[in-house]
Amino acid sequence: TYISHMWKRHAGFDVVTYTGNGTAGHQIPHSLSKSAEMIWVKKRSAAEKWMVGHKGLNGGVDPWGEFISLNETNAEVDSVNFWNDTAPTATHFTLGSGNYGNTNNETFIAFLFASVEGISKVGYYDGSSYSQTITTGFQPRFLIIRKSNGAGDWLVIDTTRGWAAGNDAYLMLNSNQAQATDTDFGAPTSTGFTLTVGSQWNTSGSKYIYYAHA
């Protein structure tokens, strides 16, 4: 059995391809018509890890000075080499000189995400010792959560496979394991989602980034 998550290139999602030049400050145009809030980059022409930027890294303070990998469990890393310490704009995003996103003469693909009122939300929150509710402004059907200031998995839950009261079915973007159904993360609400307590999605002292879609 399989599941497919698909996005339309429109107000909250865009895909671009480009060739790296190895020079810090390399600007890549996009068609979101708004600032990207989360970006995934992957080198196409050679083996390399996924490079992710997110507006919630570093607790939302200078987030584009940070890097986190989609295919690893490591905590975020502070370096100018990834996004050149430069926030995306409504027309382009900026790269540092690092190999993950800007190797000279190598080809790359980038997936750009932005919040759209009532449809999608790129957000972040502080963990708690108690259950809490995150407000998105809509009832989500799909959710990605990642701890940013410590080791963690990229947790993926959705209502198609079973995200409601009780244990939820989940996958991990950084893992090739089959889905598990042994954890209760919380449940969608009409305006967001609730969270139970757990080290990878809601615990005191930890910071988390997320992407939710209706």
MOSUL-V503979 format. One line per field, one symbol per residue. phi: phi as a letter, one per 20 degrees, with the letter a starting at -180 (. if undefined). burial: b if it has 24 or more other ideal C-beta (glycine too) atoms within 12 Angstrom, else e. Layout:
phi->???
burial->???
This chain:
phi->.cccdccefbfdbbccdadfcmdfnfddfbcfmbffdbcdccfeeafaffdcdbfeflmndlfeedbbdfdcdffgceaffedllcffdfcbcddeefffcbfgmedcccddcbfcgncbbebbbefcfcgbddednbefdbbdcbfdeafaeeeccbffepcafnfdebdcfecefffdcdcdepbfcfcrbecfeafecabgnddcdbcccf
burial->eeeeeeeeeeebbbbbebebeeeeebebebebebbbbbbbbbbeeeebbbbbbbbbbbebeebbbbbbbbbbebebbebebbbbbbbbeeebbbbbbbbbbbbeebebbbbbbbbbeebbbbbbbbbeeeebebebebbbbbbbbbbbbeebbbbbbbeebbbeeeebbbbbbbeeeebeeebbbbbbeeebbbbbebebbbbeebbbbbbbbb
